Amino acid sequence: MKKKEMKKPEKAKKTPYYTNHATLTVYLVLRALVIAVLVRSALKGYYESVFLCGLTLLLMIMPSVISRRLKIELPGTLEIIILLFIFAAEILGEINSFYIRVPNWDTMLHTLNGFLCAAIGFALVDLLNRSDRFSFKLSPAYLALVAFCFSMTVGVLWEFFEYTGDLFLGFDMQKDTVIHAIRTVELDPTRSNKVVALADIADVILVHGDGTQTALGLGGYLDVGLNDTMKDLLVNFVGAVVFSIIGFFYVKQEGKGSFAARFIPRVHRNHEQEKDG
């Protein structure tokens, strides 16, 4: 009798970072733009911008690297949103000053950040929820709550980071806001915790140590960071709530929702086949 020939196991082929055609196209276009900005910044001696470009290139490959390491499949829509978010935050926002030049640019990104972080938090727990290695199964409402809490925690930690950078490194990550009225107990002469309101503030005049004065010409009072922080957390809250609702109905319908499926990672098909085999 002839011995059966043993087939040698085929070596796993290395796949490119992004296999989805649309995602790959977006990735290549954005990478080319980042490299162009990097070269321009290097020629002009803007080394901080060069560092940000390098960081952007690294961040842009991280979603695909993580998905391959964890053997999960990222929907193309989610990948494209993440890529555009990174580009909009670092290249447009920081290097091209869109945070200052474009109204509500920061607000838009923080809203999107709340949405994306909720998607990530939801996916992490949902993958555990579907795994046979764990005996517990979480309800759709609990999964939505975890996603919301994860997103808000990331948002709060980011605001801590901004505050630390401003306080110890002299940055201005918590952008200031011009307001026209303040209410404070600090101006109460009786020191009895009564609120004193100042309305119709048209400008701020600085009195320096040598007695000279400078009018800032802001058209109002300069609020240092508080309004920006609270607005960022509020829009993060909106983004987190929106995705938590989407995730709730996705689980409720047992993963049949085509819209929600565009944003929720799942176990890679090849990995599922390996488990079944």
C-alpha positions in Angstrom: 0.0 0.0 0.0 1.2 3.4 -0.8 1.7 5.8 2.0 -0.6 8.8 2.0 1.4 11.9 1.2 1.1 14.5 3.9 0.3 17.9 2.6 2.4 20.7 3.9 0.5 23.5 5.5 0.4 26.5 3.3 2.1 29.6 4.7 -0.3 32.4 5.5 0.0 35.1 2.9 0.8 38.5 4.1 -2.1 40.8 3.3 -1.8 44.6 2.7 -2.8 46.9 5.5 -6.1 47.7 3.9 -7.8 45.0 1.7 -11.1 46.8 1.1 -10.8 48.7 -2.2 -12.5 51.9 -1.1 -10.5 51.9 2.2 -7.3 51.3 0.4 -7.9 54.2 -2.0 -8.7 56.6 0.9 -5.6 55.4 2.8 -3.3 55.9 -0.2 -4.7 59.4 -1.0 -4.4 60.6 2.6 -1.0 59.1 3.0 0.2 60.9 -0.1 -1.1 64.2 1.2 0.5 63.6 4.6 3.9 62.9 2.9 3.6 66.0 0.8 2.9 68.1 4.0 5.8 66.3 5.7 8.2 67.2 2.9 7.0 70.8 2.8 7.4 71.2 6.6 10.9 69.7 6.5 12.0 72.1 3.8 10.7 75.0 5.8 12.2 73.8 9.0 8.9 73.2 10.8 10.1 70.2 12.8 7.0 70.1 15.0 4.9 69.6 11.9 7.3 66.9 10.7 6.8 65.1 13.9 3.0 65.4 13.6 3.1 64.1 10.1 5.1 61.1 11.2 2.7 60.4 14.0 -0.2 60.7 11.6 1.4 58.1 9.3 1.8 55.8 12.2 -1.8 56.3 13.4 -3.2 55.6 10.0 -1.9 52.1 9.9 -2.8 51.2 13.4 -6.5 50.3 12.8 -5.5 47.6 10.3 -2.5 46.4 12.4 -4.7 46.0 15.4 -7.5 44.2 13.5 -4.9 41.7 12.2 -3.4 41.2 15.6 -6.7 40.7 17.3 -8.2 38.7 14.3 -11.1 41.0 14.0 -12.7 42.5 10.8 -13.2 46.2 10.7 -16.0 47.4 8.4 -14.8 49.6 5.6 -17.0 52.5 6.6 -15.5 52.5 10.1 -12.0 52.4 8.8 -12.6 55.3 6.4 -14.1 57.4 9.2 -11.1 56.7 11.4 -8.7 57.6 8.7 -10.5 60.9 7.9 -10.7 61.7 11.6 -6.9 61.3 12.1 -6.2 63.4 9.0 -8.7 66.1 10.0 -7.4 66.3 13.6 -3.7 66.3 12.9 -3.0 67.6 9.4 -6.0 70.0 9.0 -6.6 70.8 12.6 -3.1 71.2 14.0 -0.8 71.9 11.1 -3.2 73.9 8.9 -4.9 75.6 11.9 -8.4 74.6 11.1 -9.2 74.6 14.8 -8.8 78.4 14.6 -9.8 79.2 11.0 -12.8 77.0 10.6 -15.8 77.6 13.0 -16.8 74.5 15.0 -14.0 72.3 13.6 -13.1 71.2 17.1 -16.8 70.6 17.9 -17.3 68.4 14.9 -14.2 66.3 15.7 -15.2 65.9 19.3 -18.7 64.7 18.3 -17.2 62.2 15.9 -14.7 61.1 18.6 -17.6 60.4 21.0 -19.2 58.3 18.2 -16.0 56.4 17.4 -15.0 55.7 21.0 -18.5 54.4 21.7 -18.1 52.1 18.6 -14.8 50.8 19.9 -16.1 50.3 23.4 -19.2 48.5 22.1 -17.1 46.3 19.9 -14.7 45.2 22.6 -17.6 44.0 24.9 -19.7 42.6 22.0 -16.8 40.4 20.9 -16.5 39.0 24.4 -20.2 38.6 24.5 -20.2 36.5 21.4 -17.2 34.4 22.4 -17.7 30.8 23.5 -14.9 31.2 26.1 -17.2 33.2 28.4 -20.3 31.9 30.0 -22.0 35.3 30.6 -24.1 37.1 28.0 -24.8 40.8 28.4 -28.2 42.4 27.5 -28.4 44.9 24.6 -29.1 47.7 27.1 -26.0 46.8 29.2 -23.8 46.7 26.1 -25.1 50.2 25.0 -24.4 51.5 28.6 -20.8 50.1 28.5 -20.2 51.7 25.1 -21.5 55.1 26.4 -19.4 54.9 29.5 -16.3 53.9 27.6 -16.7 56.9 25.2 -17.3 59.4 28.0 -14.3 58.1 29.9 -12.0 58.6 26.9 -13.5 62.1 26.5 -12.8 63.0 30.1 -9.2 61.6 30.0 -8.5 63.6 26.8 -9.7 66.8 28.6 -7.3 65.9 31.5 -4.6 65.6 28.9 -5.4 69.0 27.4 -5.5 70.7 30.9 -2.1 69.1 31.8 -0.5 70.3 28.6 -1.8 73.8 29.2 -0.8 73.9 32.9 2.6 72.4 32.8 3.9 72.7 29.2 2.4 76.2 28.2 0.2 74.9 25.4 -3.3 76.3 24.6 -5.1 73.0 23.9 -8.2 74.2 25.8 -9.1 77.0 23.4 -10.4 80.1 25.0 -13.8 81.5 24.4 -14.9 85.2 24.2 -18.1 85.8 26.3 -20.0 88.9 27.1 -21.2 88.3 30.6 -19.9 86.7 33.8 -21.4 85.7 37.1 -19.1 85.4 40.1 -19.1 85.5 43.9 -15.5 86.8 43.8 -16.8 90.4 43.3 -19.3 90.2 46.2 -18.0 92.9 48.7 -19.9 91.3 51.5 -18.2 87.9 51.0 -21.5 86.2 51.6 -21.5 84.0 48.5 -23.8 86.3 46.6 -23.5 86.1 42.8 -22.5 89.4 41.1 -23.5 89.6 37.4 -21.5 91.6 34.9 -23.2 92.0 31.5 -22.5 93.8 28.2 -18.7 93.3 28.5 -17.2 94.9 25.4 -13.5 94.4 26.1 -10.8 93.4 28.5 -8.1 95.8 29.6 -4.9 94.4 31.1 -3.0 96.4 33.8 0.7 95.5 33.8 3.0 95.6 36.8 4.5 98.9 35.6 1.1 100.5 35.5 0.7 100.5 31.7 -2.6 99.2 30.3 -3.4 97.2 27.2 -6.8 96.7 25.6 -7.1 93.3 24.1 -9.8 94.3 21.6 -11.6 90.9 21.9 -15.1 92.3 21.9 -15.8 90.6 25.3 -14.4 88.8 28.2 -11.8 86.0 27.7 -12.9 82.7 29.3 -9.9 80.5 29.8 -10.7 77.0 28.7 -13.9 76.2 30.7 -16.4 76.7 27.9 -14.3 74.8 25.5 -13.9 71.8 27.8 -17.6 71.6 28.7 -18.6 72.0 25.0 -16.2 69.2 24.0 -17.7 66.9 26.7 -21.2 67.8 25.7 -20.7 67.0 22.0 -18.8 63.8 23.0 -21.9 62.9 25.0 -24.1 63.4 21.9 -21.8 61.2 19.7 -21.7 58.5 22.4 -25.5 58.5 22.8 -26.1 58.3 19.1 -23.9 55.2 18.7 -25.1 53.6 21.9 -28.6 53.7 20.5 -27.4 52.2 17.2 -25.5 49.5 19.0 -28.6 48.7 21.2 -30.8 48.0 18.2 -27.9 46.1 16.4 -27.8 43.6 19.3 -31.5 43.6 19.7 -31.9 42.5 16.0 -29.1 39.9 16.5 -26.6 41.7 14.2 -29.1 42.0 11.3 -29.0 45.8 11.1 -27.1 46.7 7.9 -26.5 50.3 9.0 -25.0 49.5 12.4 -22.9 46.7 10.9 -20.9 49.3 9.0 -19.5 50.6 12.3 -19.1 47.4 14.5 -16.0 45.2 14.2 -16.5 41.4 14.2 -14.4 38.3 14.4 -12.6 37.7 11.1 -14.2 35.0 9.0 -11.0 33.0 8.6 -10.6 33.0 12.4 -14.1 31.7 12.8 -13.5 28.9 10.3 -10.3 27.9 12.2 -12.4 27.7 15.4 -15.1 25.6 13.7 -12.5 23.3 12.2 
